[in-house]
Amino acid sequence: MGCLYDEDVPSALELTGVDEKGDRFIPHSSKYLLYAYHLLQSVDGNQCSSVSINKWVKLWSKKAIKYHLPPPRKEKKTFRPKSTHNPLGDIETHKRWSTAEEALFEGLCIKGNFKEEVYLVAYLACWLCTFVLPGMDVNSIRSSTFQMASMMASDRRVNLVILLLASIYEGLNTITTSSRPARRSPSFPIHFVYVWLASYFKTHYPVWQGLRGPKMTRFFGEGGAKYYDGLG
């Protein structure tokens, strides 16, 4: 099952402390992410300000854009278009760090043997904040995710399912119990609900070609959702 997911900003003692076996309580990569996070805060001149997802991605991603935004959705369709702007699911093999990436690592004082781990943790933190457990500020990175992201990158099993389901139930309960649901906007991973609906109630058109990865990729992207009068 893995350890239960829990968000927390570690103390200085936790960041540097070791257990009786000499192993760190928290992987070394958390320190570098906290440093990067505070650098982005200092750019705004406010150490209490939030760090946007956009700024976080721009800091770590130095490669050319692979997937561009799709055009606005067109008129009503009775089928999914064969040509979409969906990612192919291919992840290229990493060959070498670019000059811009090396400059980033040098600026954050990240040594060679930690580069790949820190880079992965930065991605996992973004993934947790946007895809798995979005917070009330859906466009911000939470520094409280760094500890768990570091543990995941270090091959430690983390149980995300319980908290994910709890987040969904809380969000749906907020909407259904509100006297004015249209004015409530709880933040929860509703895309998992969409996939459940697509799997059991055929609310989405599946993609034309199979994609590698989770089954939910069968229903994502441009032109996937059906209109209510197209269900049946």
Backbone bond lengths (Angstrom), bond angles and torsions (degrees), N, CA, C in turn:
res aa  C-N    CA-C-N  psi(-1)  N-CA   C-N-CA  omega(-1)  CA-C   N-CA-C  phi
1 M - - - 1.461 - - 1.532 111.85 -
2 G 1.317 117.38 -36.57 1.454 120.49 -177.90 1.515 111.48 88.68
3 C 1.332 116.40 168.02 1.458 120.51 -179.83 1.523 110.16 -72.70
4 L 1.312 117.18 152.53 1.454 122.09 -178.23 1.524 109.91 -71.38
5 Y 1.320 115.77 134.86 1.461 121.42 180.00 1.526 110.03 -67.03
6 D 1.306 116.15 133.64 1.463 120.59 179.38 1.523 108.57 -151.38
7 E 1.324 116.96 129.31 1.455 120.81 -179.41 1.523 110.56 -93.80
8 D 1.331 114.30 134.75 1.459 119.32 -179.12 1.523 108.75 -164.69
9 V 1.313 117.11 142.43 1.469 121.53 173.65 1.517 107.13 -89.34
10 P 1.332 118.38 114.05 1.473 120.35 -174.65 1.514 112.59 -68.32
11 S 1.319 114.55 151.67 1.466 120.43 175.66 1.522 109.53 -79.41
12 A 1.333 115.66 170.29 1.467 120.36 178.69 1.525 110.74 -61.69
13 L 1.333 117.34 -35.88 1.462 121.23 179.53 1.526 110.65 -65.38
14 E 1.337 116.42 -40.96 1.466 119.59 179.52 1.519 111.36 -67.60
15 L 1.330 117.19 -35.93 1.464 120.96 -178.96 1.519 112.14 -66.94
16 T 1.324 116.81 -33.38 1.466 120.35 -175.33 1.523 113.37 -107.24
17 G 1.353 117.43 -11.71 1.455 120.77 -174.58 1.521 113.82 -75.47
18 V 1.325 116.22 156.28 1.465 122.72 177.81 1.529 108.72 -130.75
19 D 1.335 115.82 156.90 1.457 119.97 178.61 1.523 110.76 -87.60
20 E 1.330 115.79 -170.97 1.469 119.46 -176.62 1.521 112.76 -66.73
21 K 1.346 116.68 -18.53 1.464 120.36 178.16 1.526 112.72 -90.67
22 G 1.319 115.23 -3.11 1.462 119.00 -178.94 1.517 113.63 88.32
23 D 1.327 117.74 5.34 1.465 121.73 178.85 1.525 109.69 -87.72
24 R 1.314 115.89 143.69 1.459 120.40 179.57 1.525 111.19 -66.74
25 F 1.330 115.47 144.01 1.462 119.38 174.38 1.530 109.84 -64.23
26 I 1.316 115.76 -39.88 1.465 122.47 -178.44 1.525 107.70 -128.69
27 P 1.327 118.69 134.38 1.464 120.82 179.39 1.521 112.63 -54.35
28 H 1.329 115.21 149.89 1.457 122.99 -175.07 1.523 112.47 -58.69
29 S 1.328 117.68 -28.01 1.462 121.48 -174.07 1.521 112.96 -62.80
30 S 1.344 118.36 -27.23 1.468 121.16 179.92 1.526 111.02 -58.51
31 K 1.323 116.63 -36.64 1.463 120.42 -178.22 1.524 111.03 -62.55
32 Y 1.323 116.33 -42.67 1.458 120.07 -178.44 1.526 111.69 -68.16
33 L 1.333 117.55 -37.34 1.454 120.02 179.15 1.525 111.66 -68.19
34 L 1.327 116.80 -38.48 1.458 119.79 177.00 1.530 110.63 -64.62
35 Y 1.326 116.23 -37.41 1.462 120.47 177.41 1.524 110.34 -63.92
36 A 1.345 117.04 -45.89 1.464 121.37 178.77 1.527 110.92 -62.50
37 Y 1.326 115.93 -39.59 1.457 121.58 -179.91 1.536 110.99 -62.00
38 H 1.336 116.46 -45.55 1.466 120.40 -179.58 1.530 111.62 -70.15
39 L 1.319 117.59 -29.19 1.471 120.16 175.21 1.526 110.36 -65.08
40 L 1.324 116.71 -42.25 1.466 120.34 178.68 1.524 110.89 -66.87
41 Q 1.324 116.84 -35.39 1.462 119.74 175.78 1.524 111.21 -64.65
42 S 1.333 116.25 -39.81 1.461 120.28 -177.38 1.526 112.22 -66.94
43 V 1.336 116.51 -24.34 1.464 119.91 177.36 1.520 110.41 -61.75
44 D 1.337 116.11 -36.93 1.461 121.20 178.15 1.525 112.53 -82.90
45 G 1.332 116.37 -7.10 1.457 119.78 179.38 1.509 114.17 75.11
46 N 1.341 116.38 16.78 1.462 120.18 -179.46 1.522 108.87 -139.60
47 Q 1.328 116.53 108.17 1.456 121.23 -177.50 1.528 112.81 -69.70
48 C 1.327 116.97 -8.91 1.464 120.52 178.72 1.526 112.18 -102.10
49 S 1.327 117.24 -0.95 1.456 120.14 -178.04 1.521 110.70 -75.43
50 S 1.316 115.89 157.42 1.458 120.84 177.33 1.526 109.61 -82.25
51 V 1.320 116.18 160.78 1.472 122.31 178.04 1.522 107.69 -110.33
52 S 1.309 116.55 121.62 1.454 120.30 -176.24 1.524 111.50 -73.10
53 I 1.315 114.74 154.76 1.472 121.05 175.73 1.520 109.77 -58.50
54 N 1.327 116.12 -40.39 1.464 121.08 -178.13 1.534 111.20 -60.81
55 K 1.340 116.93 -44.38 1.467 120.40 178.96 1.523 110.90 -66.65
56 W 1.320 116.43 -38.30 1.463 120.57 -179.57 1.533 110.98 -64.14
57 V 1.326 116.21 -44.21 1.467 120.57 -179.97 1.527 110.29 -66.34
58 K 1.329 116.83 -42.01 1.462 119.89 179.83 1.523 111.79 -63.54
59 L 1.329 116.76 -34.17 1.466 119.89 179.22 1.518 111.29 -65.52
60 W 1.340 116.85 -46.25 1.459 120.66 -172.15 1.529 114.20 -91.67
61 S 1.314 117.67 -29.12 1.465 120.23 -175.92 1.524 109.95 -94.19
62 K 1.322 115.52 111.22 1.460 121.38 -179.32 1.527 112.10 -112.10
63 K 1.316 116.26 4.91 1.468 119.89 -179.57 1.531 110.59 -89.66
64 A 1.316 115.72 165.53 1.462 120.97 179.28 1.528 109.88 -67.10
65 I 1.347 116.41 149.38 1.463 121.23 179.23 1.527 109.66 -66.46
66 K 1.323 115.71 126.49 1.464 120.85 -178.10 1.517 111.77 -92.29
67 Y 1.329 116.74 -38.36 1.464 121.54 -178.72 1.523 109.59 -121.77
68 H 1.321 116.10 122.92 1.450 121.52 178.90 1.529 110.16 -93.85
69 L 1.339 116.48 162.50 1.450 120.60 179.90 1.527 110.30 -64.09
70 P 1.333 117.46 137.60 1.468 119.88 178.05 1.522 110.29 -71.46
71 P 1.326 117.91 160.93 1.466 120.65 177.59 1.523 110.47 -69.34
72 P 1.342 118.21 165.92 1.470 120.55 178.58 1.528 111.51 -56.72
73 R 1.325 115.47 148.33 1.447 120.53 -179.40 1.527 110.69 -62.31
74 K 1.320 117.35 136.56 1.454 121.96 -176.82 1.522 110.69 -89.56
75 E 1.316 114.54 -170.20 1.455 120.12 -175.98 1.522 111.90 -61.33
76 K 1.300 114.75 168.98 1.460 122.73 -178.41 1.532 111.66 -55.17
77 K 1.332 115.62 135.51 1.457 121.30 179.72 1.523 109.81 -126.99
78 T 1.317 115.98 153.08 1.467 121.16 178.57 1.520 111.50 -99.61
79 F 1.304 117.32 3.33 1.458 121.25 177.70 1.521 108.18 -153.75
80 R 1.309 114.77 165.00 1.466 119.46 179.61 1.528 109.18 -81.33
81 P 1.345 118.29 134.16 1.472 119.25 179.32 1.524 111.48 -63.74
82 K 1.338 115.30 142.93 1.462 119.12 -179.42 1.525 111.40 -70.19
83 S 1.316 116.64 -31.48 1.451 121.16 179.87 1.523 109.17 -102.03
84 T 1.317 116.83 112.14 1.460 121.54 179.48 1.518 109.53 -123.72
85 H 1.315 114.97 177.22 1.463 120.61 177.75 1.527 110.49 -107.98
86 N 1.317 116.75 27.30 1.452 121.04 -179.29 1.526 111.33 -72.83
87 P 1.321 118.27 142.38 1.466 120.36 172.89 1.521 110.85 -59.66
88 L 1.303 116.45 150.24 1.458 121.32 -177.25 1.518 113.01 -81.41
89 G 1.311 117.68 -15.03 1.455 120.46 -178.63 1.508 113.48 89.08
90 D 1.328 117.53 1.95 1.461 121.18 -179.82 1.527 110.51 -83.81
91 I 1.300 116.73 132.34 1.462 122.49 175.47 1.522 107.86 -114.45
92 E 1.313 115.85 114.64 1.458 120.54 -176.10 1.528 111.18 -69.96
93 T 1.314 115.28 146.94 1.460 120.96 177.23 1.526 109.84 -70.60
94 H 1.316 115.39 130.02 1.465 119.18 -179.94 1.530 109.48 -72.21
95 K 1.335 115.34 130.73 1.461 119.72 -177.56 1.536 111.75 -105.10
96 R 1.311 116.43 -59.03 1.462 119.46 -179.66 1.520 108.56 -155.69
97 W 1.324 115.06 156.17 1.458 119.96 179.79 1.520 109.59 -76.06
98 S 1.332 115.78 141.27 1.453 120.87 177.85 1.529 109.66 -77.57
99 T 1.336 115.68 169.97 1.459 120.21 178.50 1.524 110.90 -61.54
100 A 1.349 116.27 -39.88 1.462 120.54 179.82 1.532 111.14 -65.39
101 E 1.330 116.62 -38.89 1.464 120.40 178.84 1.525 111.16 -68.22
102 E 1.322 116.08 -40.92 1.463 120.08 177.95 1.522 110.63 -62.53
103 A 1.337 116.52 -37.07 1.466 120.52 178.28 1.529 110.36 -66.05
104 L 1.347 116.48 -38.05 1.458 120.55 177.33 1.524 111.01 -62.70
105 F 1.334 116.69 -47.46 1.456 120.71 -179.63 1.533 111.30 -62.10
106 E 1.315 114.90 -39.37 1.473 118.84 179.89 1.529 110.33 -66.24
107 G 1.337 116.86 -40.44 1.454 120.59 179.97 1.519 112.67 -65.73
108 L 1.350 116.75 -28.67 1.466 121.45 179.26 1.526 111.92 -96.15
109 C 1.350 116.28 4.51 1.471 122.43 178.79 1.530 111.97 60.30
110 I 1.337 115.94 36.95 1.463 121.20 178.95 1.521 109.02 -92.82
111 K 1.313 116.50 120.68 1.460 120.92 -177.59 1.524 110.90 -81.62
112 G 1.328 114.87 166.20 1.459 121.71 -172.54 1.510 115.82 -53.17
113 N 1.328 118.21 -44.15 1.451 120.62 -175.12 1.526 113.23 -75.02
114 F 1.338 118.31 -6.57 1.466 121.51 179.18 1.534 112.75 -108.29
115 K 1.317 117.61 -6.77 1.469 120.38 -172.50 1.521 112.63 -59.19
116 E 1.315 117.57 -52.22 1.462 120.68 -176.71 1.524 111.74 -63.95
117 E 1.322 116.91 -40.27 1.462 120.21 -179.60 1.526 111.00 -65.67
118 V 1.339 117.55 -45.86 1.462 121.00 -179.25 1.524 110.27 -64.05
119 Y 1.308 116.77 -41.14 1.468 121.53 179.39 1.528 110.11 -61.05
120 L 1.327 117.00 -42.39 1.466 121.47 178.59 1.526 111.12 -66.43
121 V 1.331 116.76 -41.77 1.470 120.42 -179.40 1.527 110.10 -64.16
122 A 1.331 117.70 -39.18 1.467 121.11 178.48 1.526 110.49 -60.92
123 Y 1.336 116.69 -39.46 1.463 121.11 177.26 1.531 111.02 -68.63
124 L 1.325 117.16 -44.43 1.463 120.45 -178.31 1.533 111.22 -63.51
125 A 1.322 117.49 -37.77 1.463 120.61 177.57 1.528 110.55 -62.41
126 C 1.319 116.32 -41.93 1.464 121.07 177.36 1.524 110.38 -64.63
127 W 1.323 116.64 -41.39 1.475 122.32 178.69 1.526 111.35 -62.65
128 L 1.311 117.21 -42.01 1.463 120.88 178.86 1.532 111.26 -64.69
129 C 1.327 116.96 -40.33 1.466 120.93 -175.88 1.524 113.29 -75.85
130 T 1.321 117.88 -27.36 1.463 120.10 -174.58 1.522 113.42 -105.91
131 F 1.326 117.79 -33.28 1.460 120.52 -171.01 1.521 113.44 -109.56
132 V 1.308 117.37 -42.75 1.463 120.82 -173.93 1.514 111.75 -87.67
133 L 1.331 117.33 -55.24 1.463 121.40 -175.00 1.529 110.69 -136.26
134 P 1.331 117.45 71.74 1.468 118.75 178.07 1.519 111.19 -63.79
135 G 1.324 116.10 138.35 1.459 120.71 -179.54 1.518 111.46 -90.98
136 M 1.331 116.35 -171.54 1.456 120.26 179.72 1.524 111.05 -62.52
137 D 1.327 116.94 -36.80 1.463 121.08 174.12 1.524 107.14 -94.67
138 V 1.329 116.00 89.73 1.468 120.84 -169.80 1.519 113.21 -70.12
139 N 1.317 117.28 -12.45 1.459 119.93 -177.69 1.522 112.62 -104.03
140 S 1.329 117.09 18.42 1.463 120.36 -176.44 1.527 112.02 -124.74
141 I 1.327 114.37 152.73 1.459 122.32 173.63 1.522 108.19 -87.26
142 R 1.328 116.85 134.89 1.466 121.08 176.36 1.523 109.00 -101.49
143 S 1.316 115.76 121.79 1.470 119.27 179.73 1.529 111.28 -65.52
144 S 1.314 117.06 -17.54 1.466 121.05 178.93 1.525 112.44 -70.21
145 T 1.347 117.66 -10.95 1.476 120.27 178.25 1.524 112.46 -86.83
146 F 1.330 117.83 -12.06 1.471 120.35 -172.72 1.521 112.40 -62.89
147 Q 1.327 116.09 -39.12 1.462 119.57 -177.18 1.528 111.00 -63.25
148 M 1.337 117.00 -47.76 1.455 120.24 179.80 1.528 111.67 -68.72
149 A 1.328 116.80 -37.52 1.464 119.97 177.63 1.527 110.70 -61.99
150 S 1.327 116.96 -38.73 1.468 121.47 178.09 1.520 111.09 -65.95
151 M 1.322 116.56 -39.50 1.457 120.13 178.67 1.531 111.18 -66.13
152 M 1.328 116.09 -39.86 1.468 120.13 178.76 1.522 111.08 -65.29
153 A 1.331 116.81 -40.53 1.462 120.87 179.05 1.519 112.10 -67.92
154 S 1.331 116.30 -21.09 1.467 121.47 179.13 1.524 112.15 -94.49
155 D 1.335 116.26 19.39 1.475 123.23 176.08 1.524 113.35 68.78
156 R 1.319 117.44 23.20 1.459 119.30 173.82 1.522 108.75 -90.05
157 R 1.313 116.88 132.67 1.464 121.12 -177.92 1.530 109.84 -75.91
158 V 1.330 115.28 130.80 1.466 121.50 -179.38 1.519 108.50 -125.62
159 N 1.310 116.57 130.66 1.462 122.11 -179.01 1.525 109.00 -87.64
160 L 1.335 116.34 108.25 1.448 121.92 179.77 1.526 112.70 -97.58
161 V 1.319 117.13 -17.18 1.465 121.51 -169.57 1.525 111.98 -63.65
162 I 1.324 117.63 -46.17 1.463 120.91 -175.71 1.522 111.06 -59.91
163 L 1.335 117.07 -49.07 1.457 120.34 -178.43 1.528 111.26 -68.93
164 L 1.328 116.78 -34.96 1.461 120.58 178.78 1.534 110.84 -63.45
165 L 1.338 116.67 -46.42 1.463 120.63 178.13 1.526 111.08 -63.82
166 A 1.325 116.60 -40.59 1.460 120.46 179.04 1.527 110.49 -62.47
167 S 1.334 116.57 -38.72 1.460 120.73 179.08 1.526 110.73 -65.37
168 I 1.336 116.69 -41.07 1.470 120.89 178.64 1.522 110.79 -64.66
169 Y 1.327 116.66 -47.29 1.466 120.52 -179.28 1.535 110.85 -61.68
170 E 1.324 116.74 -41.11 1.463 120.09 -179.81 1.531 110.81 -64.83
171 G 1.347 115.92 -43.06 1.458 119.81 179.81 1.517 112.70 -64.09
172 L 1.339 116.66 -45.54 1.462 120.46 179.24 1.530 110.96 -66.00
173 N 1.330 116.80 -37.32 1.454 120.23 179.15 1.535 111.12 -65.47
174 T 1.330 116.62 -38.08 1.462 120.93 178.09 1.526 110.74 -61.13
175 I 1.324 115.77 -39.83 1.466 120.03 -179.07 1.522 111.38 -72.62
176 T 1.330 117.05 -47.45 1.469 120.65 -173.72 1.527 113.26 -71.34
177 T 1.325 118.02 -25.45 1.467 120.43 -178.75 1.525 113.03 -95.11
178 S 1.323 116.39 -2.53 1.455 119.85 -179.38 1.529 110.30 -82.68
179 S 1.327 116.64 140.22 1.465 120.82 176.84 1.523 111.42 -73.66
180 R 1.337 116.45 -18.79 1.470 121.47 178.28 1.533 108.43 -135.92
181 P 1.323 117.08 75.59 1.478 121.36 -175.29 1.520 113.75 -56.95
182 A 1.330 117.81 -32.46 1.457 120.50 -177.27 1.531 112.28 -63.78
183 R 1.330 115.95 -22.28 1.459 120.00 -179.23 1.527 112.90 -95.69
184 R 1.305 116.65 -1.31 1.462 120.39 176.93 1.520 109.05 -102.42
185 S 1.294 116.52 135.43 1.465 120.60 -179.43 1.523 110.26 -134.39
186 P 1.326 116.91 68.14 1.469 119.17 178.81 1.530 110.72 -66.45
187 S 1.298 115.82 147.47 1.465 120.91 179.70 1.517 109.35 -99.74
188 F 1.339 116.00 115.14 1.459 120.76 176.63 1.528 108.30 -155.35
189 P 1.327 118.89 161.25 1.475 121.95 -174.73 1.531 112.31 -74.28
190 I 1.324 116.58 74.45 1.460 121.56 -174.71 1.529 112.35 -69.43
191 H 1.347 117.48 -17.35 1.464 118.96 179.40 1.535 111.69 -62.71
192 F 1.344 117.02 -27.36 1.465 118.87 175.47 1.529 110.55 -68.88
193 V 1.343 115.99 -33.40 1.464 120.35 176.32 1.526 110.17 -67.00
194 Y 1.337 116.72 -40.94 1.460 120.54 178.03 1.533 111.10 -60.41
195 V 1.325 116.24 -41.38 1.469 119.52 -179.77 1.524 110.56 -66.96
196 W 1.330 117.21 -38.84 1.467 120.66 176.65 1.517 110.06 -61.80
197 L 1.340 117.70 -43.87 1.459 121.53 177.68 1.521 111.26 -63.54
198 A 1.339 115.97 -41.67 1.464 119.86 -179.51 1.521 111.57 -64.95
199 S 1.340 116.53 -37.17 1.465 120.33 -177.74 1.525 112.60 -72.32
200 Y 1.330 116.59 -38.98 1.469 119.55 -173.07 1.532 114.06 -102.58
201 F 1.340 117.40 -24.19 1.459 119.39 -176.23 1.526 113.28 -122.08
202 K 1.340 116.31 7.45 1.473 121.79 173.52 1.528 112.23 55.45
203 T 1.320 117.30 45.41 1.459 121.15 -178.95 1.526 113.06 -85.24
204 H 1.337 117.80 -8.25 1.452 121.84 -178.26 1.529 110.01 -130.96
205 Y 1.328 115.38 150.31 1.452 120.58 172.19 1.524 108.64 -79.95
206 P 1.320 118.33 133.13 1.477 119.21 175.84 1.523 110.39 -73.44
207 V 1.318 116.79 159.97 1.466 120.61 177.75 1.518 109.40 -68.53
208 W 1.315 114.87 156.91 1.472 119.20 -176.83 1.518 111.52 -72.94
209 Q 1.300 115.99 -37.60 1.467 120.01 -177.52 1.517 109.61 -115.40
210 G 1.325 115.40 142.99 1.451 119.83 179.34 1.517 111.90 -66.32
211 L 1.331 116.10 142.21 1.453 121.97 178.90 1.514 109.39 -117.41
212 R 1.318 115.35 146.69 1.453 119.34 175.73 1.520 109.52 -75.94
213 G 1.325 115.76 142.87 1.455 119.05 177.88 1.509 112.09 121.15
214 P 1.338 117.69 -163.64 1.464 122.25 -177.52 1.524 112.22 -59.12
215 K 1.313 116.59 153.17 1.462 121.21 -178.43 1.523 112.16 -64.57
216 M 1.327 117.78 -24.81 1.456 119.78 -178.22 1.527 112.10 -63.94
217 T 1.328 117.93 -18.87 1.458 119.86 178.82 1.525 112.01 -68.54
218 R 1.329 118.06 -11.36 1.460 120.72 177.72 1.520 112.35 -68.83
219 F 1.332 117.33 -19.52 1.462 120.36 -172.04 1.525 114.08 -118.78
220 F 1.328 117.45 3.53 1.458 118.06 -172.13 1.526 111.11 -90.95
221 G 1.324 115.33 168.27 1.452 121.45 168.81 1.510 115.72 93.74
222 E 1.320 114.07 -172.41 1.459 122.96 -173.54 1.527 112.20 -60.31
223 G 1.338 116.12 131.88 1.465 121.06 174.47 1.507 114.34 72.82
224 G 1.325 118.87 16.44 1.458 120.40 -175.71 1.507 114.84 -78.90
225 A 1.343 117.32 -36.54 1.467 120.55 -174.81 1.524 111.42 -79.63
226 K 1.323 115.90 138.88 1.469 122.00 173.90 1.517 109.07 -86.20
227 Y 1.314 115.43 160.02 1.471 120.49 170.67 1.519 108.94 -86.32
228 Y 1.324 115.37 157.06 1.467 119.12 -173.86 1.524 111.92 -58.74
229 D 1.331 118.47 -36.61 1.458 118.92 -179.00 1.522 112.54 -79.02
230 G 1.357 116.72 1.07 1.454 120.38 177.54 1.512 112.38 -102.13
231 L 1.345 116.70 -0.27 1.448 120.66 -178.83 1.531 109.86 -81.74
232 G 1.315 114.84 146.95 1.461 117.49 177.67 1.505 110.89 162.24
